[in-house]
């Protein structure tokens, strides 16, 4: 048996009552069965819509998780790039220092 939530029960009951009211109390059992069937079909469509919404939410949650992982990876890559830049800057300072030292030594030997 299909589990029907309370709002669906009220919906089915409301559709049945509305059907009876529209028929002015002169409804035949066929009319009531038709109304009941229509209400049942509406409840089934609502169940299908709820299932589709739940699946879409699951997919959205998975996409959000993947986005978070991508952001984390990007942050790690930026950190690694920053460290590499710092090493490169340090190496350039050493090269500049050695270049100045060589220039001083060359000038010193030229003066002799």
C-alpha positions in Angstrom: 0.0 0.0 0.0 1.2 3.5 -0.8 2.0 5.6 2.2 0.0 8.8 1.9 1.1 11.9 3.9 -1.5 13.9 5.8 -1.6 16.7 3.2 -2.4 14.2 0.5 -5.1 12.7 2.7 -6.7 16.1 3.0 -6.3 16.6 -0.7 -8.1 13.4 -1.5 -10.8 14.1 1.0 -11.1 17.7 -0.3 -11.4 16.5 -3.9 -14.0 13.9 -2.9 -16.0 16.5 -0.9 -15.7 19.0 -3.8 -16.9 16.4 -6.3 -19.9 15.6 -4.2 -20.7 19.3 -3.6 -20.4 20.1 -7.3 -22.8 17.3 -8.2 -25.3 18.9 -5.8 -25.8 15.7 -3.8 -27.1 13.9 -6.8 -23.9 12.0 -7.5 -24.0 8.5 -8.6 -21.5 6.0 -7.4 -19.8 6.2 -10.8 -19.3 10.0 -10.3 -17.9 9.4 -6.9 -15.5 6.7 -8.2 -14.4 9.0 -11.0 -13.7 11.8 -8.5 -11.9 9.3 -6.2 -9.8 8.1 -9.1 -8.9 11.6 -10.2 -7.8 12.4 -6.6 -5.8 9.2 -6.4 -4.1 10.1 -9.7 -3.3 13.6 -8.4 -1.8 12.0 -5.3 0.4 9.7 -7.4 1.6 12.7 -9.5 2.4 14.5 -6.3 4.4 11.5 -5.1 6.3 11.4 -8.5 7.0 15.2 -8.2 8.3 14.7 -4.6 10.6 11.9 -5.8 11.9 14.0 -8.7 12.5 16.9 -6.3 14.4 14.6 -3.8 16.5 13.3 -6.7 17.3 16.9 -7.8 18.2 17.9 -4.3 20.6 14.9 -4.0 22.2 15.9 -7.3 22.5 19.5 -6.2 24.1 18.4 -2.9 26.6 16.3 -4.8 27.4 19.2 -7.1 27.9 21.5 -4.1 30.2 19.0 -2.5 32.2 18.7 -5.8 32.4 22.5 -5.9 33.7 22.6 -2.4 36.4 20.1 -3.3 37.3 22.1 -6.3 37.6 25.2 -4.2 39.8 23.3 -1.7 42.1 22.1 -4.5 42.3 25.6 -6.0 43.3 27.0 -2.5 46.0 24.3 -2.2 47.3 25.1 -5.7 47.4 28.9 -4.9 49.3 28.1 -1.7 51.8 26.0 -3.7 52.2 28.7 -6.2 52.8 31.3 -3.5 55.5 29.1 -2.0 57.1 28.7 -5.4 57.0 32.4 -6.0 58.6 33.0 -2.6 61.4 30.5 -3.4 61.9 32.2 -6.8 62.1 35.6 -5.2 64.7 34.3 -2.7 66.7 32.8 -5.5 66.6 36.1 -7.5 67.9 37.9 -4.4 70.8 35.5 -4.1 71.5 35.9 -7.8 71.5 39.7 -7.4 73.8 39.4 -4.4 76.2 37.2 -6.2 76.1 39.4 -9.3 77.0 42.4 -7.1 79.8 40.5 -5.5 81.2 39.4 -8.9 81.0 43.0 -10.1 82.9 44.3 -7.1 85.6 41.6 -7.5 85.9 42.4 -11.2 86.3 46.1 -10.5 88.8 45.3 -7.8 90.9 43.2 -10.2 90.6 45.9 -12.9 92.0 48.5 -10.5 95.1 46.4 -9.9 
